[in-house]
Amino acid sequence: MLCGGAIEVRKVFTEDTVGKEVTVRGWVHRVFKVGGKVFAWVRDPTGVVQVVFEKSSLPEGTWPQVKKLTRESSLEVRGVVREDPRAPGGREVLAKTLKVYGFSPPFPIRGKEEIEFLLDIRHLWLRSRRMTAIMKIKHTILKALREWLLREGWWEVTPPILTGSAVEGGATLFEVKYFDKKAYLSQSAQLYLEVLIYSLGKVWSLTPSFRAEKSRTRRHLSEYWHLEIEGAWYDMEDTMKVAEEMVAYAVRKVLEERREELEFLGRDVSKLEPALETPYPKITYDEAIERLKAKGFNIEWGDDLGADEERALTQDFEKPFFVTHFPKHIKAFYMKPDPKRPEVVLGYDLLAPEGYGEIIGGSQREDDYDKLLQRIKEEGLNPKDYEWYLDLRKYGTVPHSGFGLGVERLVMWVAGLDHIRDATPFPRWRGRIYP
């Protein structure tokens, strides 16, 4: 029951309401005026119900309001539920009273609008059933990720968004003025999470991250939600197991709780079912290069894997899979080189199938003070900016590992979206920050 005695629309269909009087609130999704009747599809966050207005069933003076109803008018209706196979869901409400909270002028979205127009009125497009379904799927994914981590004993922490140094490199940093000093919007909470493992052991955070990349692709955002973990005493294999078990749990929860939304989006749920079974396959970077060469790619050992290369690799797998042991020179300074093969790092990416590519990037961290200092210098970074980070290796260093998961990329794959812009309410990238 909602405040004021109203019920959620879904309860019209899921509870024993036929022949009973109910009150529903929401917005007009569609309105049809046929003869002496008006049919309005009323939506709320839980669903859509057909409301039938007949002049003879309403109090005197109500009919002029009914005739003024337009799409997105907000209202409250009290009426009797009755069965009708022609109505969406097989039930409808015969209105007895009507209260209009706000009439709407002609709604600018009528169907088949260009994407740029829909982005310009994103604040209205978010009302669509498509975007509502995606946001519900995202909610369930976030809930599931949190459930899994808390169940497994990981501590949630709150690292800062404003930082004094880079994590991945200066080329993709957003610089901001912080009083009389220079600061940056965070690219990752990783370095701060590493601090907290020395007191809490296993930590995680969910924060916005920012990348000032100039590219505008179907997989990139300038602002995205970043779930990151860091564990003391964890090696690379340990956090790979965390990654696959956590992703499998999130997919399972979406299939259990959001199947209706997946079907509305046209998602083939059979493509998600293989991801429920772990462990996930693993290939090395070396193997990935050989696979790509066999597919006709002009690529050599030491080249980074781009979107096209990742898409081609995903054709070989029905479930998420790991690519491990990347060349040291294409990865971040904090990744630990493989002691058996120092030219590669103990790092990995988790790629989603069906062409979606990387959703997680992780590694074992360099835990030796001198080696980390040398890597910082090799990357042309100022060691003074990382004194506090180096201190972690000076005072009781331990082996540790972690990863970062791009929430919108996970949503994009699970929901079967064509573009990452629909995985977040207000997408940000170069040239667009409205509203």
Residue pairs with C-beta under 8 A, 6 or more apart in sequence:
1 7
2 8
2 25
4 23
4 25
4 76
5 23
6 23
6 24
6 25
6 76
7 15
7 22
7 23
7 24
8 44
8 45
8 46
8 47
9 24
9 26
9 42
9 43
9 44
9 46
9 47
9 48
9 49
10 46
10 47
11 17
11 22
11 46
12 22
12 24
12 47
12 49
12 81
12 89
12 91
12 93
13 47
13 49
13 89
13 90
13 91
17 81
17 91
18 81
18 82
18 83
18 91
19 80
19 81
19 82
20 80
20 81
21 78
21 79
21 80
21 81
21 96
22 78
22 79
22 80
22 81
22 93
23 76
23 77
23 78
24 42
24 44
24 49
24 51
24 76
24 77
24 93
25 44
25 74
25 75
25 76
25 77
26 42
26 43
26 44
26 74
26 75
27 42
27 43
27 44
27 72
27 73
27 74
27 75
27 127
28 40
28 41
28 42
28 43
28 69
28 70
28 71
28 72
28 73
28 74
28 75
28 104
29 40
29 41
29 42
29 43
29 48
29 71
29 129
30 40
30 41
30 71
31 38
31 39
31 40
31 41
31 69
31 70
31 71
32 38
32 39
32 40
33 39
33 67
36 54
36 55
37 52
37 53
37 54
38 52
38 53
38 66
38 67
38 69
39 50
39 51
39 52
39 53
40 50
40 51
40 53
40 69
41 48
41 49
41 50
41 51
41 88
42 48
42 49
42 50
42 51
42 75
42 77
43 129
45 132
47 89
48 88
48 89
48 129
49 87
49 88
49 89
49 91
49 92
49 93
50 84
50 87
50 88
50 89
50 91
50 92
50 93
51 77
51 79
51 92
51 93
51 95
52 79
52 92
52 93
52 94
52 95
53 63
53 66
53 95
53 98
54 94
54 95
55 63
55 66
57 79
57 94
57 95
57 96
58 66
58 95
58 96
58 97
58 98
59 97
62 97
62 98
65 98
65 100
66 98
68 100
68 103
69 75
69 100
69 103
70 103
70 104
70 105
70 106
70 107
71 104
71 106
71 107
72 104
72 107
72 127
73 100
73 102
73 103
73 104
74 100
74 101
74 102
74 104
75 98
75 99
75 100
75 101
76 98
76 99
76 101
77 93
77 95
77 97
77 98
77 99
78 95
78 96
78 97
79 93
79 94
79 95
79 96
79 97
80 93
80 94
80 96
81 91
81 92
81 93
82 91
82 92
82 93
82 94
83 90
83 91
84 90
84 91
84 92
107 124
108 121
108 124
109 118
109 121
109 124
109 125
109 128
118 125
119 125
119 421
119 427
119 432
119 434
120 434
122 425
122 426
122 427
122 434
122 435
123 435
125 131
126 132
126 135
126 425
129 264
130 264
130 265
130 422
131 422
131 425
133 258
133 261
133 262
133 264
133 265
133 415
134 261
134 265
134 411
134 415
134 417
134 422
134 423
135 425
136 258
136 261
137 254
137 258
137 261
137 262
137 411
137 414
137 415
138 407
138 411
138 423
140 250
140 253
140 254
140 257
140 258
141 250
141 253
141 254
141 407
141 410
141 411
141 414
142 206
142 407
143 253
144 249
144 250
144 252
144 253
144 254
145 206
145 227
145 246
145 249
145 250
145 405
145 407
146 156
146 206
147 249
147 253
148 245
148 246
148 249
148 250
149 156
149 204
149 229
149 246
150 156
152 202
152 242
153 202
154 202
154 203
154 204
154 229
154 231
155 196
155 200
155 201
155 202
155 203
155 204
156 203
156 204
156 205
156 206
157 193
157 196
157 200
157 203
157 204
157 205
158 205
158 207
159 186
159 189
159 192
159 193
159 196
159 205
159 207
160 186
160 192
161 185
161 186
161 207
161 208
162 176
162 178
162 183
162 184
162 185
162 186
163 183
163 184
163 185
163 186
163 187
163 191
164 183
164 184
164 385
165 184
165 191
165 381
165 385
165 386
165 389
166 173
166 184
166 187
166 381
167 186
167 187
167 188
167 190
167 191
167 332
168 187
168 188
168 211
168 332
169 332
169 379
171 212
172 187
172 211
172 212
172 213
173 184
173 185
173 187
173 212
174 184
174 185
174 210
174 212
174 222
175 182
175 183
175 184
176 182
176 183
176 184
176 185
177 183
185 210
186 207
186 208
186 209
186 210
187 209
187 210
187 211
188 209
188 226
188 228
188 404
189 205
189 207
189 209
189 226
189 228
190 228
190 230
190 334
190 402
190 404
191 334
191 389
193 203
193 204
193 205
193 228
193 229
193 230
193 402
194 230
194 365
194 389
194 392
194 400
194 402
195 388
195 392
196 203
196 230
197 203
197 230
197 231
197 232
197 398
197 400
198 232
198 392
198 396
198 398
201 231
201 232
201 233
202 229
202 230
202 231
202 232
202 234
203 229
203 230
203 231
204 227
204 228
204 229
204 230
205 227
205 228
206 225
206 226
206 227
206 407
207 225
207 226
207 228
208 223
208 224
208 225
208 226
209 223
209 224
209 225
209 226
209 404
210 222
210 223
211 220
211 221
211 222
211 224
212 222
213 220
213 222
213 430
214 430
215 430
216 429
216 430
216 431
217 307
218 418
218 419
218 420
219 307
219 356
219 357
219 409
219 412
219 420
220 420
220 429
221 408
221 420
221 421
221 424
221 427
221 428
221 429
222 428
222 429
222 430
223 428
224 406
224 407
224 408
224 409
224 424
225 406
225 407
225 408
225 424
226 404
226 405
226 406
226 407
227 404
227 405
227 407
228 402
228 403
228 404
228 405
229 239
229 242
229 402
229 403
230 400
230 401
230 402
231 238
231 239
231 242
231 400
231 401
231 402
232 398
232 399
232 400
233 398
233 399
233 400
234 242
234 364
234 399
234 400
234 401
234 402
235 346
235 364
235 399
235 401
236 324
236 346
236 347
236 348
236 362
236 363
236 364
236 401
238 401
239 362
239 364
239 401
239 402
239 403
240 282
240 322
240 324
240 348
240 350
240 362
241 278
241 279
242 403
243 350
243 360
243 362
243 403
243 405
244 278
244 279
244 280
244 320
244 322
244 350
245 278
246 405
247 275
247 320
247 350
247 359
247 360
247 405
247 410
248 275
248 276
248 277
248 278
250 410
250 414
251 272
251 275
251 276
251 414
252 276
254 262
254 272
254 414
255 262
255 269
255 272
255 273
255 276
259 269
261 415
262 269
262 415
262 416
263 269
265 415
265 416
265 417
266 416
267 414
267 415
267 416
268 416
271 318
271 353
271 354
271 416
272 414
274 318
274 319
274 353
275 319
275 320
275 353
277 319
280 319
280 320
280 321
280 322
280 350
281 317
281 319
281 321
281 322
282 321
282 322
282 323
282 324
283 291
283 313
283 321
283 322
283 323
283 324
284 323
284 324
284 325
285 305
285 323
285 324
285 325
285 326
285 327
285 344
286 301
286 325
288 305
288 309
288 313
288 323
289 299
289 300
289 301
289 303
291 312
291 313
291 316
292 299
292 309
292 312
292 313
293 299
295 312
297 308
297 309
297 312
299 309
301 327
302 327
302 329
302 330
303 330
304 330
305 313
305 323
305 349
307 357
310 351
310 357
310 358
311 355
311 357
313 321
313 323
313 351
314 321
314 351
314 352
314 353
314 354
314 355
314 356
314 357
315 355
317 351
317 353
318 353
319 353
320 350
320 351
320 352
320 353
320 359
321 350
321 351
321 353
322 348
322 349
322 350
322 351
323 348
323 349
323 351
324 347
324 348
325 338
325 341
325 344
325 345
325 346
325 347
325 348
326 344
326 345
326 347
326 348
326 349
327 343
327 344
327 345
328 335
328 337
328 342
328 343
328 344
328 345
331 345
331 347
331 363
332 363
333 366
333 372
333 375
333 376
333 378
333 379
333 381
334 363
334 365
334 366
334 372
334 375
335 345
335 346
335 347
335 363
335 364
335 365
335 366
336 345
336 346
336 363
336 364
336 365
336 366
336 367
337 343
337 344
337 345
337 346
337 366
337 371
338 344
338 345
338 346
345 363
345 364
346 363
346 364
346 401
347 361
347 362
347 363
347 364
348 361
348 362
348 363
348 403
349 358
349 360
349 361
349 362
350 358
350 359
350 360
350 361
350 362
350 403
351 357
351 358
351 359
352 358
352 359
352 409
352 410
352 413
353 413
354 413
354 416
356 409
356 412
356 413
357 409
358 406
358 409
359 405
359 406
359 409
359 410
359 413
360 403
360 404
360 405
360 406
361 403
361 404
362 401
362 402
362 403
362 404
363 401
363 402
363 403
364 399
364 400
364 401
365 400
365 401
365 402
366 372
366 375
366 393
367 393
367 397
367 398
367 399
367 400
368 393
368 397
369 390
369 393
369 394
369 397
372 389
372 390
372 393
373 383
373 390
376 383
376 386
376 390
377 383
383 390
407 423
408 420
408 423
408 424
409 420
409 423
411 417
411 423
412 419
412 420
412 422
412 423
415 423
417 423
420 427
421 427
421 429
426 435
